[in-house]
Amino acid sequence: MEPASLAVSIVGLAGLFSTCIEGLEYVQLGKQFGKDYGKCLLRVDASKLRLSRWAESVGLMHPESAERYKASLSQDEYKLVQNLLEQIRDSLQDAKENSTRYEKRIKTKDPETTSLAVYDPVNDLAPQFQNLHLTLRTQAAQRQMGASFLTKAKWALYEKKKFDNMIEEINDSIAELVDMFPATLEDQKASSKQEIQGLEETQDLALLKEVAQDDEILMDAVKDLAEQRGHSFQDLVFTGSSVHAGDINEAGVAGKGHSYTRINVSDRSKVHLGNVNRGRG
């Protein structure tokens, strides 16, 4: 088989990619996840965003756009991309089948059980996770505009260990896909910066670092944005002390803006909030 143009090869993989994205879209989490629910949901969001970013960069979202790439895929490379997407699909399918067996086992023991209840992201997600969840989902959805997905029944995972295994397998496969196309790295870096521009709260960036730490491209964008925005000070109590919260900049150095929330200062404390600029400037 002669090497195929990337544009031609991508068309043949688009259906498999859609299956992977659909699989992530329909994952639900049982209420047994408890306090882990919010961060686990965000891990699904982050994996979907990462996969969609890669797909967009190589033309899978819109196969006709792949023509701008001059690279070609050998038979072995094509098979590797196919195998990696199949691994993602199979990781989701295996998790779903394990979940089905788990449900049957629980229902056999107790037909009236309520332990299989699932979380509803709209009503059950804690406030501190809502903005990041909405941002990640919106960014991925914007890439899927025009895509026609089949309507499938949602399914739920109930065991944290099974969930961790699934996400780790999926992220490992995505990482290999990203590494296969170094020519698209700059496009993906630019996309990752756009993905997080809507995150106004510093705590959202900190949370994103927790749930998407495997995504090196996104982590670099988060680091750059955090450095641009300065520090976040919150829930501080000062009693009888002299404190400066901010940067000390040399003359002519532009200061970064910081955020200050819920600061409690006693009568005897001397607190300076903001930057100090040395010399003239």
N, C-alpha and C positions, 0 to 999 in steps of 0.2 A: 504493500500500500504506500503510495507516495504521500509525502507530507501534505496535509490539508490546510487551506488558509484558515486563519483563526475565525473569520466571519462564518465560513461554511461549517466548521466544526462546532462552533457555539450553538448554532441552530439545532443541531442534533442533541445537545445537552440541556436545552431550555426546559423541556418537559420534566426531566429528572430534577433539575433545580427547583421548579415549581412545587414538586412533591415534597421536597425538603422544607421549603418555606411554609407550605400548608401544614406540615407536621408540627412545626414550632408554633404556628398560629393557634392550633387547636388543643395545645397542652393546658390542662387545668391542674390545680394543686389541692389536695384534700386538707381539711381543717386539722388533721393530725400534724401538719407542719408547724402549727402554732406560731411562736415568735419568729421562726425562720421564714415564714411565708413571704414577707415583703421582699427580702433580699433574694430569695429563690426565684420569685417572679421576675425580678429585675435581671437576674442572670439569664433567664430565657429571652427577655427583651434584648439584652446586650448581644447574645449569640445570634439572634435573628438580624440585628442591625449590622453586625460584623459580616455575616454571610451576604446580606444584601449589598453592602459596600463593595465587597469583592466582586460579586456578580455584575454590578453596575460597571465596575472598572474594566471588566473583560468583555462586556457586551451582552451578558446573559439576560439582563432586564429588557433590553431592546436589541435583539440580535442584529438588526440592520446597522447599528452604530459600531459594531465590531470591525467594520471595514476600515476604520481609521488606523487599526493596528497592522503593521507589516509582518508581524511574527507569524510563524506557522507551527502547527502541532504535528509531531511525528505520530506514528501509530502508537508507540509506547506512551507518549505524553497524553494523547487522547484517552487511552485506556486508563491512565493514572487518574486523570480528572474524573472520568466516569466512575472509577472505583471509589474515589474519595466521596463523591456525591452519594453513591450507593451506600457507603458506610454511614453517612449521616442519616439517610433514609432508614437503614436497617437499625441504627441505634434507637431511633424513634419508634420503629415498629416493635423491636424487642421490649422496650419499656412499656409500650401499650399492651403487649401480650402478657407481660408479667403482671401488669395492673389488673387485667381481666381475670387472671387466675387468682389474684389476691382478693378481688371482689367476690368471686364465687366461693372462695374458702370462708370468708367472713360471713357471707349470707347463709351458707350452709350451717354454720354454728349458731347464728342468730338471725332469722329471717326479718326480724323487726329492728335490726341494728340501725343506729343513727351515726355510726362511726365512719360512714362513707360519704358524709356531707363534704361539699367542696366550697372553696372560697369564691366569692364574686368580686373581681377586681374593682368594679364600679362602686360597690357598697361596703366592701370589707377591707380594702387596702388602707393602711394607716396613713395619716396625712403626710408624714415625713417622706413617704415613698411616692406619693401621687404625682408630683411634678416631674420627677425623673422618669417614671413609668410612661407618662403621657408623651414626654419628649422623645424617648427612644422609639416608642411605637409609631409616633407621627413621622419621624424621620424615615423609618423603614417603609411605612405605608406610602409615602410620597414617591419612593422609588418604584412602587408596584402599580402606579396609576396606569390603567389600561389593561392590566393583567386580569385574565378571567380564571378565577379559582372555583373549583367545585365546592359546593356546600357540604361539609362533612360534619358528623357528630363529634362534639368535643369529648375528650376523654381525660381522665384524671390519674395523677400519680399520688400515692399515699405514703410511700416509704422514702425517707430522706436519703438513705444510702443508694437506693436505685436511681433517685433523681441525680445525685452527685455523679454517679457513674455515667449516666446518659449525657449530662452536660460536658463532662470531661472528654468523653469520646468525640462528641460533636465539635468541641473547640479544638481538639487535636487535629481533626480532619480539616477544619477551616484553616488552621495555621499552615498546613501543608499546601492547601490550595493557594493561599496568599504567596507562599514562598516560590511557587511554580511560575509566577508571573512578575518578576522584578521590574519589568518595564512599566507596570501599572502602579508602582509604589507611590509615585508623586501624586497621581490622581487620587489615590486612596488617602494620602495625607491631607490633601486639600478638602476632600469630602469629610474627613473626620473633624476638621476644624469647624466646618459648617454645622455638623451634627450637634455640637455642644454650645453654639452661640446663644441659644435660647435659655441656657441654664444661668439664671441670674443669681441664685443663692450659692454661696461658697460651700455650704454643706452638701449640696447636690453633687458638686465636683468630688468631694471627699467620698460620698457614697458610691459614685461611679467608679472610683478607684478600687473600691472593695469588690464590686460585682463584675468588673470587666478587666481584671488585672492581667488576664491572658492576652488581651488585645493590645499588643505593643504600639500599634499605630495610634489607637485612641488614647492610650496612656501618655504618649508624647504630646498629643494635642491638649490633654487635660493639664499636664505640667506647664505647658506654655501659657495657657489661659490663666491658670492659677497665679503664675508669676506676674502676669500683666495686671491682675486685679488686686494684688496686695494681700493683706491678712484679714482674717475675720476674728473679732473679739466679741465674745458673748458669755453671759452668765458669770461675770466677774464680780467679786466682792472685795472692796478695799477698806481696811480698818487700821487707822493710825499709821499709814505708810505714805511714802512719796514714790509715785510710779509714773513712768512714761510708757504709753502703749502706742507704738508707731515706729517709723524709720528715722534714722539720722542720716541725712543726705549731705554729700559734699556740695559746694557751691556750683550751680549750673546743672545739677542733676535733677531731672524731672521726678517728682515724687509720685508714688503709686497711691491710689485711693484705697482706703480700708473701710470695713464695716464694723459698727459698734452697736451691740444690742444687749439689753438687760444688764446694765452696769450699775452696781450699788456702791455708793461712796458714803463713808461716815463723815461726821463733822471734822474730825481731826486729820483726815487723809488729804494729801495733795496729789492730784492726778492730772496728768497732761495727756489728752487723747489727740493724736495727730502726729504729723511729721515735723521734724526739726531740720532746718536747712542751715548749714554752716557757712559763715562768710557771706559775701554778696552773691546774688544770683536771682 
